[in-house]
Structures are given as C-alpha cells and as structure tokens.
Amino acid sequence: MGNALSFEGIKIQHAPGMPSDHIVAGEASNIYFGTGLLADHNEVKLLDMGDLDGSQNVRVIMRYTAGVQYGIGGDLVLQTLA
C-alpha cells in the first residue's frame, strides 16, 4: 500500500468522508468507534448456508449506524483551512 503518512515522527491517519479542508489532532486513546445500539433500525442476522449449498459456512448480515466519537473534547484540536 505504500509508506505510512507521518509529520515530524507523528503518524497521520487518512479519514475518508471528512472534508478536505479540515484537520483533527488528538490522542488515539481519546477517539472511539461509536454506534447507536438502541435504534429501531439495527439488525443482525446469521444465515446458515448448509441448507442451501451443503457448505459449513455462515453468512452475517449487519445493519447499524456508526461514527467517530471522542471522550474529552478539550483534548482535541480542529483546524479548518477555509
């Protein structure tokens, strides 16, 4: 895939979907994967493929909302270039 991005020895992570004129800096320990666990549209299904094709496979279907969350907002820095 290529070399990892870094700036003065600090690793930089690309964030697809984030505006190209925004930069967020913070400790990785303060950034979390967040999901809406109590929403009505969440769904998890397991499909046993043995009855369909005789295999010993299971397929997983998951529908849910997710996003990036943070613990302490004051420990993050947001820079917009526009």
Long-range contacts (C-beta under 8 A, 24 or more apart in sequence): 15-68, 19-80, 21-80, 21-81, 21-82, 22-78, 22-79, 22-80, 22-81, 23-78, 23-79, 23-80, 23-81, 24-76, 24-77, 24-78, 24-79, 25-76, 25-77, 25-79, 26-70, 26-75, 26-76, 26-77, 27-75, 30-70, 30-71, 30-72, 30-75, 30-76, 31-68, 31-69, 31-70, 31-71, 32-68, 32-69, 32-70, 32-71, 33-66, 33-68, 33-69, 34-66, 34-67, 34-68, 34-69, 35-64, 35-65, 35-66, 35-67, 36-64, 36-65, 36-66, 39-64, 39-65, 41-65
